[in-house]
Amino acid sequence: MSSKDRPSFSKRQKEQARQAARKRKDERRELRKIERADRPKDASQEDPDIAGIVPGPQPATPEDS
């Protein structure tokens, strides 16, 4: 009879470990979310490849005339 008790106890331990890990993970996610919101937006981190590009129709160049 004792062999039946063992699997359920180990299953319970695994489940508790999963719940604890999930709780830690959720707490870390929440912390990152708060830190990300507090961080100021830095305009100097603009992509240098597209810096200064104006969307929309472009002015005609002398080569086009």
N, C-alpha and C positions, 0 to 999 in steps of 0.2 A: 504494500500500500504506500509506503513512503516514496517509491519511485514516481507516483502520480503527483505528489506534492512538489517535487523538485522542478519540473518544467514550468509550472505556473509561477513559482517563486522567481525563477530566472527570467521568465517573460515579464513579470512585474518590474524587476530591476532594469531590464532593457527599456521598458516603456518609461520608467522614471528618468533614466539617463537621456532618452530622446526628448522628453519634455523639458528637462533642465537645459539641454543644448539648444533647443528651440527658443527657450526664454532668453538665454544669453544672446543668441543671434538677433532676436527681436530688439533687445535692448541696444545692441551695437548699431542696428539699423536706425533706430530712433535717434541715437546720439549723432550719427553721421548726418541724418536729415536736419537736425537742429544746427550742427556746425556748418553745413552747406548753406542754410538759410542766413546764418549770421555773417558769412564771409562776404565782403564787399565785392561787387562786380568790378573787374579791372578791364578798362577799355584798351589798355596797352597790349593786351593779349590777343589782339585782332590778328587774324590769319594774314601774314605778309603777302601771300599770293593774291589775295583779293582786296587788299587795302587800297582805298581810293577809287574803286570801281563804282560807277554810278549806274543803278539799274534804269532800264528804259531805253528809249531811242538814243543813239549816240550821235554827236554832231558829225557832219560830213567832213571828210578829210580832203585835202587838195588833190589827192590821187583819184578820188571818186568823181571829180568834176570833168 
